[in-house]
Every structure is written in structure tokens, then in C-alpha cells.
Amino acid sequence: MKVTKAVVRLVKRHTVKVIVCSALFTLLFTSFLMMGTDASGTSPEAASNEEQVITVRPGDTLWEIAKQFNDSSHDIRYVVYMIKDRNELHNAEIKSGQKLIIPNI
């Protein structure tokens, strides 16, 4: 009888640990998945009449696009920042086929 009670107590204790660890793992795993997608609840506002919308071509970089739309009166880093900010980009990574709004700088 003593062996049975000890086994039951041991099983209960391990069951709680497994449940807590599983819940923690699930929470962390889904958090990392969401971080990897750059998911946000908002999207950029539609382009105004003063702004241009371009489609990223293969091989384009944000730096090269900023150079095309800079009239040499601004530092290129500022233009890159403005494009990233206007399109709510978290980094300078862009993909072919992606639409970018070029703000009126």
C-alpha cells in the first residue's frame, strides 16, 4: 500500500511539471513565431497624391531606391529612413514584387 501512494504522489507531481513546462514552451514558441513574421496590427496608409508607389524588382536594395528618389539635397541615410518609416519597415530587407510608397521628400 505504501508503494502505491508514493507512486501516485510521484505521478501527480510530474504531471503538474509536464503541464507547466508544456504551457511555457507553447507560449515561448508562439511568441518567437510572431516575432519572426514582423507581424503588426497596422499597415501603412494609402499613398497620397504627392507620393509614388513602386514595385521592388529583383536585385533592388533600399539604398539604391533611395538614391533614385533623392534630389541630392538630403543625406541618403535620411531618405532610407523616410522610406522605411513610411512603409513601416523594421529593417532594410525588401523583397522582389513588394510595393513601396516613396514619400515626398
Beta strands, then each sheet from edge to edge (+ up, - down):
strand 1: 52-55
strand 2: 99-102
sheet 1: 1+ 2-
end
